[in-house]
Amino acid sequence: MKTKKELLSNTIQPIDIMQHNVVSLVDAMAPMAYSSRDLARAAGLFEMMVRDTECGVILCLAGSLISAGLQKLIVDLVRNNMVDAIVSTGANIVDQDFFEALGYRHYIAPDEYKYGAHDGELREMQIDRIYDTFIDEDELRICDETIHQITNSLEPRAYSSREFIAAMAEYLDKHGRTPKQGQPDSIVWACYEKQVPIFCPAFSDCSAGFGLVAHQHDRQGKPVVSIDSVKDFYELTQLKIANPTTGLLMIGGGVPKNFAQDIVVAADVLGVDASMHKYAIQVTVADVRDGALSGSTLKEASSWGKVELTYEQMVYAEATVAFPLIAGYALQKNAAEARKGKKLAQVLEPVTA
């Protein structure tokens, strides 16, 4: 049996898409068939979405993406003004991105470990497994406790996840974990600097939840910090109202997909005649036939009044393959050359002179 040190020695390396020639590959896929043609069309639509300077680009993240090596790609999109808001699972933002910003890493699991035969041994060594990726549980507990400390530092009240994640960015700055202090970049910090709001509507369903639970347990009968998912929904709807033309790039499905699509209907409920999302791309491996949200098509979303049909594309492919090609295509074609950061966080927290 290998030791914990041996198992946690080979780190996941985030892809730097600008080091690879994506455009010629994707263009060559366009006259092919099946998922290749769908992916090439999606890449072209994302380029179009980014070139549309009126469009507010909303990136939705579900599944274990940062642990798989997609952190730098997302940071590059944010830094190049190609993303105006993010809706994500809590795990991507807290357990993975913030976790790495604290100085911890994800590790490549040997092939013989990825099918579960040795999970009992991993449990004894405090190693958590995400298919073929390892995380040190001891380090993850430190991340949980850091969230606990951040929560304790805040005024007791209800926060949107966006507000709480901004406090996480401030923690990174205070503790020297940002690029300006010689440390690697992170999604949380890049979005804070670029004023790109991040929403995690199911925020407690990750390490953040453990820290929040510990906080509320400590406070027994006293006012507490809580995360208000309705406030998340309202704030995201405010962004739709402030920036009527919107496009979605959805990696996976689940809660982020539904929240982002539903803001069109929510605006209508508030008496605002908001247009459907003009652009929509979804990368998924989910099956449409079980009726679940993650596999439901964008055409189905149109029947609910959420997505226009002119510029929509489903891509049935695994995210670590498809997402770098779609995003890299727009990056390498300089699609964002005319875009300026929309700084949508200012819609929710205006900057005063």
C-alpha positions, 0 to 999 in steps of 0.5 A: 500500500502506498503512503499518503505522501506518495499518493499526494505527490503528483499535482493536477496542472491547470491548462494554459490554453493560450499555449496551444493552437485551438483555432485551427483544430476547432475550425477543422472540426466544423465540417465533421459530424456529431459532437465535433460539429456541435462543439465547433458551432458552440465555439463560434457562438461563444465568440459571437457572444463575447464580440457582442459588447451589449451582452452580459456574459454569465458563466455557469459552473457545475461539476468538479471543474477547478479540481480537474484543472480548469481554474486558469482558463476561467481566470483568463476569461475573467481577466480578459473581460469575457465573463460578467457574472458567475453562477456556480456550485459552492464546491467549485468556488470554496472547496476547490478555487478558494482551497487552492488560493489558500496554498493547497492542491489537488492531486492525480490519483493512480489509475488503480485508485479511480474505480473505488477498490481502495477507498477504505484505505483512502479514508484511513489516510484522510484522502478524499477522492473525486474519480481520478483526483485526490484532495487532502482531507486535513487541508480541506478541514483547514479550509472549512475552519477558514470559512468559519473564521470569515463568518465569525468576522462578519456582522450577523445578518443575512448575506447573499453568497456574492457578498460572502464570497467578496469577504473571502476575497478580502481575506485572501488580500489580508493574508497575502494570498493574491498575485500582487503579493506573489501568490497564484491567481484565483477565480475568487480574487480575479472576480473581486478585482474585476468586479465580476459577481460570483453567486453560489445559490446552494452555498452551504452544499460545500465546505462553506456549509461546515464553516457556517454550521460551526458558526451558528452552533457557536452562537447559540441564541445570538444573532448569526450570519446566514446565506440568503438564496432568495437574495442571490436570486433577486441580485442576479435578477437585478443584473438581468434588468440592468443589462437586458442582453445576456448570454449563458455559457453553462458547464454542466447543469444543476442549480447554476443552470436553473438560477441563471435561466430563471432570471428572465422569468423573475424579471417578468414577475417583477413587472419588467419585460426582460428579453430571453437570454439571447445566446445559450451554450450548454456543455453536458453529459446528462441525458435528456430522457430522465426529465432532469434539469441538467440534461434538459435542452435549451429548446426546452428552456425556450418553451419556458420563455428563458432562452431564444432559439437563434443562438443556442447550442447543446454540446454533449461532451465532458467539460475538461475536453469541450470547455477549453476548446470553446473558451480557447477559440474565443480567446485566441481570436481576440473576441474580447478586443472591444469589450470593457469590464461591465463591473456588474458588482457595482449594480449591486454595490454602487461605488460612491465618490 
